[in-house]
């Protein structure tokens, strides 16, 4: 009888070893959750962006509209637009406002539905949008490029600066800033999952549709939309990337160690 205890102890050790190996082989490694942090200083870029937009808007009302140049001097990428019917476009113009509004609504509602630090997301969206607004408006008043509809035959020369702020597209830059931030936040948090790709695809689809409608509405040339997408999308991705904080203390998988009494592990 005295010899039964060591034998029972050995059985328990082997059973514990088998259980540890089972969980080690069947439990997938945990992925560290990506976090984003904001602080009081994040109000500074928002304020600077709004100030830049305000300065550009005031300047737009005080400078003279640009004169039309030779249509043949328009970029090859854009020249085909001038060979289309430049009248109309009101419906496409109105729909472009609707798609941009839908994108704003999507970005505003997603943090509330997720219920995970919505204030952080709103601060990041505010930064992306304010910086994009500043970059867009200041570029518009500097370049003063006539819009496509101003080249319509028989139309008088532009009388307001609004007719000559085509470069680059503000609707498109704002749409891609929203889509870029929303996509970055979603994929960083949820990874390559079906809901994440559906949400990101919807946001990017609305942004692309907004840009295309601006061309159909004769408000912008294709190059205006392409540059707006690059600027807005770049800012939209850069802002959350700068605020990304990896969860260093989160478990990253499992660990197995051999000990004199068997196998020990953390899961």
Secondary structure, DSSP 8 states (H G I E B T S, - for coil): -TTHHHHHHHHHHHHHHHHHHHHHHHS------EEE---TTHHHHHHHHHHHHHHHHHHHTTS-------GGGS-HHHHHHHTS--S--HHHHHHHHHHHHHHHHHHHHHHHHHTS-HHHHHHHHHHHHHHHHHHHHHHHHHH----GGGGSTT-----SGGGG--SS-HHHHHHHHHHHHHHHHHHHHH-S-HHHHHHHHHHHHHHHHHHHHHHHTTSS-HHHHHHHHHHHHHHHHHHHHHTEEE-TTS--S-EEEEETTEEEEE-
